[in-house]
Amino acid sequence: MRLSKRYAALVVLVPAALALLLTTRPWAVGEARDVLSAGSTEVTGGAAAPGVVGLVVVTVLALLGLMTGGRVIRAVSAVVIVLAAAGAAALTLLVALRPVDAVSAAVAKELARTTAPDATGTTTFWGWAAAVVSVALLVGAIAAALSSRSWAGLSSRYERGSRPESGPRGQVRSAWDELSDGGDPTLRDSPGQT
């Protein structure tokens, strides 16, 4: 299934925005079996998997490269978008499937210890929602990367034209030079004129 640029943007940007929002919610909750740690500990997504935010941002930037770049940039961006989305999904699933590790690491950081204490932990609704959203982001990134092969780049208006005329001693003349000489460089770009 080939997606247009608009739908590809939707299937990547919507899960990316949700993933960023969900990093502020608690993904794991539990208690440490340590005398210095009292009560339950909630671990937000940003604390449990800090790399998720960066990887989601890289995914969005790679989408921008897919949508605006030429053939080579689209090929590189396709690889980057899939790898970044896969990394975000892996980090999110790791926390969702191993909440005890997230809780014990958070308690160890809170107590300034080098070793993590024994703890109990469960994944919250937000943690499972983040896992689903991260998988959706990965699927959207793969679909966008595959669809980008059929997309055209930006219109020729944004591409470099032919080399400007040379001035005296081989100096390249810019649009400013032409304007200084009394010419209007915008007339070259108007429709119907060559």
Buried (B, 14 or more C-beta within 10 A) or exposed (E): EEBEBEBBBBBBBBBBBBBBBBBEBBBBBBBBEBEEBEEEBBBBBBBBBEEBBEBBBBBBBBBEBBBBBEEEEBBEBBEBBBBBBBBBBBBBBBBBEBBBBBBBBBBBEEEEBEEBBEBBBEBBEBBEBBBBBBBBBBBBBBBBBBBBEEBEBEEEEEEEEEEEEEEEEEEEBEBEBBEEEEEEBEEEEEEEEE
